[in-house]
């Protein structure tokens, strides 16, 4: 698509903005972490992110997720993030784009088997946490060039705070269990972040004082890595679903199977069957961020209704 055609397409896409703004506001409803305050720093970003993915040639993306909970009785990745990342991967593939799911080896035991029935094995990339990360990243650079990958989407992926260390919502330094996947921004691709608590990659778009003011331990945990667009939501899975819903609202009916709450329930059950943990109470149950299932899925259904 030449620059003139692209400009015309972008101008025409603004007719979708009012509906997508409603989707953003709904996804951003606060569940106790200040999302309604944090999202004021990224007004319009959901629209711009969806437009990036669907306008012209559909995007090819690295979709990065996985938030490890080392202090759980059985440590593993949490349920918030992988579900949304799989949804985005499948939506991109449905519209003719492509997606590679990226996590690290601490989160692999949950995420790889959960993705195995949806993505080809060579589309699941596992970064080493401790050694050989530079070599792994060089391989990803080669992969991105060979496949014309143009976008990186971070979904509930912790990033470095002001001191350079990634911290969970309890303020604990989890460097030991976290590959430095924020370094993928060095590829100079378009970047989208999805987060809910201030410590995720992308939250560098939010003023530090805002995170400090509304998030527990905000002064310690605020991630300083920004993305081109940031989607702030009550839970990151809702933010990922909002992104998919915005893509649907921009005229992509191929996405419809992923709007159904039944797909979300089944995928969450799969993630939990492989050890995924609710990040709030750190137990292996089919919930997200401590929310009651009725509350969680009511949001999914409401977002889907706005999209279609």
Protein Blocks (a to p, Z undefined) as FASTA:
>chain_A
ZZklmmmmmmmmmmmmmmmmmmmmmmmpceheopmmmmmmmghklmmmmmmmmgojaddd
dddedjddfkbmbgcddfbhjlmmmmmmmmmmmnopacdddddfklmmmmmmmmmmmpcf
klcccddfkgomlmmmmmmmmmmmmnopabdcdehiacddfkopacdfkopacklmoccf
klmmmnopacddddfeopaghjlmpcfklmmmmgghklmmoccbdcfbdcddfbfklmmm
mmmmmmmmnopaklmmmmpmklmmmmmmmmmmnopacfklopacdbeehiafklmmmmmm
mmmmmmZZ
